[in-house]
Amino acid sequence: MRPRSIHLLASLSDAMFLPKIATGLQLLREHVAELDAGVNLLVESSQWRCSEAVRVIAEEEAAKFLILLDAVRCSNKDHARRVQQLVRFNQHLAKGIYARICEIRPATFGEVVGYIDHFRSDLYLDGPNDVDWIFRNEIDAAREERIYVDYIKSDEGETWYSPSSWDVVTSSFGGEKSRTVVRLVDLMARAGLADALGLRVVADVWRDFDPVADTHWQEVLRRNRETLVGLRDAGLFSSDFTPSDASYLADRWTFPLHGAGMTCIKIDVKSLRDRQEGWAWEEDRR
């Protein structure tokens, strides 16, 4: 048995590729729904730590749904890009990026790339003055801090870390529900996007589209609406898929991201220290 072999799908013809992807989407939709129901039950029973751990998993699994759809939106003539896109199915950073992209309203593809690049750095500066402390990658930290006990080293020294650190924060908000990506997966499935015929519609609408920095959101919105019309005309809408659901889906399904970089960007710690020292020097001058 060889787990994490999804890249093998890239070599299939559409006659096999689309049904295979549809099966995966259907399994993901069911799994995400179960996990999200678990999150809600845990929140209702004030099981904050468990709810956070399950929410992280639910959002990652939902992100995989979008990653597969982007593999379908990718041109079938670009084998290397499709392989790269499918490999993201098993990459925590890529899944975290996809989960967060649904939360923003970009005007252009360039804005999306800038947003993604913010999450790619393995280290970054932040704090009251934006340079006070060095933090590790935000997506990795948000994930692991909610799941694992660890022994960590920071500017304050070395110590043990436990997910219990989030208990007070989570309880003060009454628990967190899952991100937009989870809702989006449910809507996409009810619109017919987890069906092989629906994926044929997606392929026909999107495969000639390769956005560049100044590509405007209106072009994505136009194609989203064209996709929805195709799904409706194919009779794929579920009976409970409403016009407001369609509007929400069209507004939240973002640019294809198969052409955007999502690997971690290594940051030199010395460069961050230099920025901190430079800021301190400027403050002393004032």
N, C-alpha and C positions, 0 to 999 in steps of 0.2 A: 504494500500500500504506500502511495506517495501523496501525502497531504500537500496543500498549497500548490496544486498543479493547474490552476485555472488558466494560466498563460497558454496552455495547450489548445484552448478554444480558438485562439487567434488564427489558426491555420484552417479552420472549417469554412466551408462555403455557407452562404446565407441559409440554404435549405436545411442545414444542420445547426448553424450558429444561432439563429434566432430562436428556434425551439429550445435549445439548450439554455440560453440566457433566460428565456421565459420561465423555465422550470426553476432556475435559481431565484428569480424575482418572486415567484409564488411562495417558495420556501422562506425567503427573507421576510415577505409581508406577514406570513403567519407567525414567524418567530418574533418579529418586532412587536406585533400586536400582543402576544403573550407576555413579553418582557415589560411592555408599557403598562399592561394591566397589573402586573406585579408591582411596578413602581407606584402606581396609584394606591394599591392596597397597603403597601408599606408606609406610604406617606400618611394615609388615613389612620394607621395604627401607631404613628409616631416612631417608626423604625427608621430613624434618619440615616444611619450609617449604611444599612442594607439598601435603602432606597437609592442612595447616591451611587453605590457600586453597580446596582442593576441598571440605573439610568445611563451610566457611562456605556455599558454594554449595549443597551437598546439603541442609543444614538449611533454607536459604531456600526451596528448591524443595519440600521436605516441608511447610513452613509454608503454602505456597500451596494444598496439598491441603486443609488444615484451613480455610483462608479460603473456599474454594469450598463446603465442606460447611456452613459457617455461612451462606453465601448461600442454601443450600437450607433451612436451619433457620429463616431469616428469613421472616416473614409475606409472602406474595405480594401482600398488600393495601397494603404500605408500600413503594412504589416508590423513594422517596428513600433509605430505609435500605438497600435492596438495592443501589442504585447505589453508595452509600458503601462498602458491604461489598465489592463487586466491585472497586472502585478500589484497595482495599488489596492486591490481588493483585500490584500493581506498586510498592508502597511498602516500602522497606527497613526502616523502623522498625516498621511493622505486622508484617512477616514475622518480624523479630527477636523481637517480643513473643510472637507465636504459638509460635515455637520454644521459648521459655522457659516459657510457661504450663504445658506438659506436665510440667515438673519439680516443680511444687508440688502440695500437697494442701490446698486451701482448704476452710474450713468453710462459708463463705457467699460470695455473689456480691460483697458489699462488700469482702471480703478480696482477691478477684481484681482488682477495680477499683483498690484501693490498691496492689497489686503492679504493675499496669500503669502507674499514674501515676508510680511510682518510675522507670520506664524512659522516661518521656516528656520529662523535663526536658533541655533542651539543655546545661545546665551544672549541676554539683552539687559539694558539698564532701565530701572524704574524707581519710583519712590516719590515723595513730595516735591522734589526738585527735578524729577525725571532722570536723575543720574545717581541717586543715593546708594542703590544696591544692585548687585548683579544677580539676575534670576536665570534659571534654566528655561528651556523651551516651554512656552506656556501650555501648549496642547499636551505634551508629555507629562508635565507637572500636574495639570488638572486631572488627567487620567489616573496616574499612578498614586497620587496623594489620596485618592478616594478608594483605592483598592488594596494597597500594600503597606505593611509595616516595613520600614527601612532604616538603615543607619546612614546618616547624611553628614556632609561637611559643607559649611557655609562660611561667610565672613564672620559670623558670630561664634564659630567653633564647630566641634563635632558633637552629634547627639542622635538619639533615636527619634524616629518619626512614626506616628500612628495615624490612621484615618480618623481616629477619634477627635483629632484637631478640628474637623469640620462639623462635629455634632452640634456645637453651640450656634455656629453660623447658619446651618441648615434649619435647625429648629426655630431660630428667631424669625425665619421667613415662612414657617409652617410647612417646610419641605419644598423641594423644587420639582416641577413637572418636566417632562422631557422637552427637548428643543423642537423647533419648527420642523426639522427634518423628519421626525417621527410622524407628525401629522401629514406631511407631504407624501410620505410613502403610502399611507392609507388612501389618500385621495388619488394618487397615481394608479394604484391597483384598481380602485373602483372606476377609474376612467378607462381602464383596459390596457394600461401600459405593462402589465405583467402577462399579457397574452401574446403569442407569437405573431398573430395578425396585427396586433397593436404595434409591435416592434417593427413590422414591415412599414407601417405608416411613419414611424419615427425615422427609419432609415431613409425613406423617400424624401422626407421633408428636410432632414438635417445633414446628410452626408456631403453636400456640396458647400457647407458652411464652415469656414475656418477663420474665426475672428482675429483681428489685429487690434493694436492698442486703442485706436480711435473708433472702433466699431461700437455703435450706440445701442443702448438697451432696447430701443424701439424695434430694432431688427430681430432681437430675441423674442420680444413680446409678439411680434407678427408671426413668427414661426411657431411659437407656443400655441397661439390661437389656431393656426393652420393645422397643427397636430391634433388639437382637440376636435376640430371639425371633422378631420379624417377618422378619428376614433368614434365619434358620434355616428357618422355616416356608415361606419362598418358595424354598427349595432353593438358596440363594446361597452358603452356606459352602463353601469349597474343602475338598478331602479332607484337607488337612494343617492345617486350622484346628481347634485343640484347645480343650477346656474351659478350660485355663490361659490360652490366648490370649484367649479371650472375657472371662475375669476381668480380665486385664491391660488390655484395651481399655476395658472398663466402668469401670475404676478411673482411667484416664488421660485419657479424652475429657472435657474440662472443660465448663464453662458455655458456652452460646452467647455470643459476644463481639460480635455485630453491634450491640449497644446501648452498648458501652463506647467511650469516646474513645481514639483512638490517634494523634492528631496531636501534633507536637512542642510542648512548653510552653516558651516563651521565658522565661529567667530573667535578671533584671537583675544584672549583675556587681557593681554597687555594693552591692546587698543582701547578696551573698555576702561582699564585703570587710568590710561592717559587722559581719557575724556573726563573721568572723575576728578583727576588732579587739575586739569585745565579749568574745570568749573569752579573748584575750590579756590584756585588762584584768582580768577575773575571776581569771586565773592570778596576775597580779601582786599582787592583793589577798591571795591566799592565802599 
